[in-house]
Amino acid sequence: MRAPLLSGNGPLARVPPLAVFLVVAAVFAIGVIVGGETGALLLGLLAAGVAVLLAATWQVLAPVERAGRVLVLVVLVAVTISVLVTK
């Protein structure tokens, strides 16, 4: 098994990365497919989770890693707004 991206022993350290990826991908896909307020709510919850994780790991991330994660958050918020406005 690969080493964790960030060392630690918090509650997320025991969660398999593949499971997290599949859940996030499923929530994103459902949010985009469903659309409207429900889809935007799912995507908004996903964006809030990304923001919380970003804030929690900010101190241990290199500037390039911070920029990449902020970019992902900005794109997710843009998709959320797009889903809300389109349907």
N, C-alpha and C positions, 0 to 999 in steps of 0.2 A: 504494500500500500504506500502511496506517496505521502510525503510530509505535508502537514497543513500549511496553508498560505501564510497564516499568522499563528505563532505559537500561543498557547493558552490552554486553560482548562475550564473554560466557561461552558454554559449549557449547549452551545452550538458546536463545541469541539467534538462531541460524540455523534453528531449527525453526519451520515455519509454524504459527501459532496455530490454524488450522482443523484441522490434523492432530492437534494435541494435544487439542483439544476432542473430536474423533471417537474417539480412542483412549481417553480418560478416560470418555466416555459409554459406549463399548462395554464396557470393563472393569466399570464400575458395573452396567450392564444384565446382563451375564453373571453377575456376582457375586450379584445379587438373584434372577435366574431360577434359577440352579443351586442356590443356597441351601446349607444345611448347612456342614460344615467347609471344603469347597472354596470355596464362595461367600464365606464369612467370611474365608478366607485372601486371596482376590483383593481384597476390600474393605479388609482390613487393610493390604495392600501399597499400595493407593491412599491410605489414610489416612496411612501412613508417608511416602509421597511428598509429600503435602500438608504434613505437619508439617516435613519437611526444607526444602521451599521457603519455608514461613512463617518458619522460623528463619533461613534465609539472607537473606531480604529484610526482616526485622523492622526493622532500623535505618533503612531508607529509606521505610518506610510511615508514613502519617499515622495518628493514633489511630483514626479512623473506619475506615480500610482494615484496620488490625489487627483491630479488632472484627469486621468482616465476614468476614475470613478465619478467625478463631478460631471464629466461629459455623458456618461451613462445615465446619470440622474436627470440631466437636462433633456436628453432625448426621450426618456420615459415620461417626463412631465409634458413634453411637447406632444407625444402620442396620446397621452391622457386627454389633453385639451382638444386635440383633433377628433378623438372619438366622441367627446361630449358635444362638440359643435356640429359634427357631421350628421348625427342621427337625432 
